[in-house]
Amino acid sequence: MRDDEYKGYYCLLIAILCNLNAAEASTMYEYGPDHPLCRKILKKKVRKPSIKKLKESEMAAAMKALLDQGYSQDAVSEAFQCFPSTVRRRVRKLTERKETNDRAEIDCRNI
């Protein structure tokens, strides 16, 4: 019982210090930082200090670019310090705006 309690504390510390979620911290605790899976976890973490300076439209474009590069919505939301639903909403608005602009451009050509 005591070992499980300590494991939880260690995982919490790892999560806080390394900016990981609970599953990633547990993996780091079990395998150690030199394990290939743990190296991959740490490598995939996206950290952009200048994110707070971006406008919402620029942020949405950056989110879409990261998603297109293969990052998960959870990883993008952690990088932008927001909820995954915020990532989905901003990317959806961005694509809707682009589609609307494309339609308007096509309509202007037909006139």
C-alpha positions as CSV (number, residue, x, y, z in Angstrom):
1,M,0.0,0.0,0.0
2,R,2.8,2.4,0.9
3,D,4.6,1.8,-2.4
4,D,1.5,2.7,-4.4
5,E,1.2,5.9,-2.5
6,Y,4.8,6.9,-3.1
7,K,4.4,6.1,-6.8
8,G,1.6,8.5,-7.0
9,Y,3.6,11.3,-5.3
10,Y,6.6,10.7,-7.6
11,C,4.4,10.7,-10.7
12,L,2.8,13.9,-9.5
13,L,6.2,15.5,-9.1
14,I,7.4,14.3,-12.5
15,A,4.2,15.6,-14.1
16,I,4.7,19.1,-12.5
17,L,8.4,19.4,-13.1
18,C,8.4,18.1,-16.7
19,N,5.0,19.5,-17.7
20,L,3.5,16.1,-18.5
21,N,0.1,14.6,-18.1
22,A,-0.7,11.7,-15.7
23,A,-0.2,8.9,-18.2
24,E,3.1,10.4,-19.5
25,A,4.4,10.9,-15.9
26,S,3.5,7.3,-15.0
27,T,5.4,6.1,-18.1
28,M,8.4,8.2,-17.2
29,Y,8.3,6.8,-13.6
30,E,8.1,3.2,-14.8
31,Y,10.7,3.2,-17.5
32,G,13.0,6.1,-16.7
33,P,14.0,9.1,-18.9
34,D,16.5,7.1,-21.0
35,H,13.9,4.7,-22.3
36,P,13.1,5.3,-26.0
37,L,9.4,5.8,-25.3
38,C,10.1,8.4,-22.7
39,R,12.6,10.2,-25.0
40,K,9.8,10.3,-27.6
41,I,7.4,11.8,-25.0
42,L,9.8,14.5,-24.1
43,K,10.7,15.2,-27.7
44,K,7.1,15.6,-28.8
45,K,6.4,18.2,-26.1
46,V,5.8,21.6,-27.8
47,R,6.9,24.6,-25.9
48,K,6.5,28.1,-27.5
49,P,7.1,31.0,-25.1
50,S,5.9,33.6,-27.6
51,I,2.4,32.1,-27.9
52,K,0.8,34.6,-25.7
53,K,1.8,37.5,-28.0
54,L,-0.2,36.0,-31.0
55,K,-3.6,37.2,-32.1
56,E,-6.4,34.7,-32.1
57,S,-6.3,34.2,-35.9
58,E,-2.6,33.7,-35.8
59,M,-2.9,31.3,-33.0
60,A,-5.5,29.3,-34.9
61,A,-3.2,29.1,-37.9
62,A,-0.4,27.9,-35.7
63,M,-2.7,25.3,-34.1
64,K,-3.7,24.0,-37.5
65,A,-0.1,23.8,-38.7
66,L,0.8,21.8,-35.6
67,L,-2.1,19.4,-36.2
68,D,-1.1,19.0,-39.8
69,Q,2.4,18.1,-38.7
70,G,1.0,15.2,-36.7
71,Y,0.7,16.6,-33.2
72,S,-2.4,15.5,-31.2
73,Q,-5.0,17.9,-30.1
74,D,-3.9,17.3,-26.5
75,A,-0.3,18.2,-27.3
76,V,-1.4,21.3,-29.1
77,S,-3.7,22.3,-26.3
78,E,-0.9,21.9,-23.8
79,A,1.4,24.0,-25.9
80,F,-1.1,26.8,-26.1
81,Q,-2.2,26.3,-22.5
82,C,-5.9,25.8,-23.3
83,F,-8.5,23.1,-23.5
84,P,-8.6,20.6,-26.5
85,S,-12.1,22.0,-27.3
86,T,-10.5,25.4,-27.8
87,V,-8.1,24.0,-30.3
88,R,-11.0,22.3,-32.2
89,R,-13.1,25.4,-32.1
90,R,-10.4,27.8,-33.4
91,V,-9.3,25.4,-36.1
92,R,-12.9,24.9,-37.2
93,K,-13.5,28.7,-37.3
94,L,-10.3,29.1,-39.4
95,T,-11.3,26.5,-41.9
96,E,-14.9,27.9,-42.1
97,R,-13.4,31.4,-42.8
98,K,-11.2,30.0,-45.5
99,E,-14.1,28.1,-47.1
100,T,-16.3,31.3,-47.0
101,N,-13.5,33.4,-48.6
102,D,-13.0,30.7,-51.3
103,R,-16.7,30.7,-52.2
104,A,-16.8,34.5,-52.3
105,E,-13.8,34.5,-54.6
106,I,-15.4,31.9,-56.9
107,D,-18.6,33.9,-57.0
108,C,-16.7,37.1,-57.9
109,R,-15.1,35.3,-60.8
110,N,-18.4,34.2,-62.2
111,I,-19.7,37.8,-62.4
